Amino acid sequence: MRLFLRQATTTVAAVTVTASPAVYALRPRRPFDPPGSTHPPKLLPITPRRDQLAALRQSAASRDAAYDLLVIGGGATGTGIALDAATRGLKVALIERDDFASGTSSKSTKLVHGGVRYLEKAIKELDYEQYKLVCLALRERRYFLDIAPHLSQALPLLLPIRRWWEAPYLWTGTKLYDLLAGAASINGRLLQD
């Protein structure tokens, strides 16, 4: 039995290592990005800093020039909020102390997930509060993906597996997670049966 488990684990690891690049290369792409094309975005001209400061001062003095929203902090969260508000037609001012994306939010993963570790804790400790937190996080994730699809995309992840039992453990956990997500599940996941 031990020999069988060792051979099965080796086979699964070999298939995973060799198939991962193929799965990544064949992943679904955005409809406007044909394979092999790279087009840099067309950027608006940058207004000089003195003109930007003058516009802020003018907005404080005049109701006609007032901004609808002032976002403080130009990290990933602040710029995402400013972009979302601007695409909704609001007049937005974004201020940053240093350079954009130089603070702590530039160092986090920015993953939009529904709390997989809370699901593990809910099951292991039979904690209903953790289960409710997972369900709430899944609803919020679906809401975010519905209202701001331009700020997010599915991202394949490769998890290191150090012991043979971690593969079925992770597979079962992610399948349970998808089951709990129900209609809020993300279509086109790379985790396959």
RAGI-V35987 format. One record per helix or strand of 3 or more residues. SS is the DSSP state (hx for helix, st for strand). FROM is the first residue (numbers start at 0). LEN is the number of residues. Records with the same first field share a line. If there is no record, write none. Layout:
# RAGI-V35987
SS=FROM-LEN / FROM-LEN
This chain:
# RAGI-V35987
hx=1-24 / 48-13 / 75-12 / 103-4 / 115-10 / 127-20 / 148-3 / 164-20
st=68-4 / 91-4
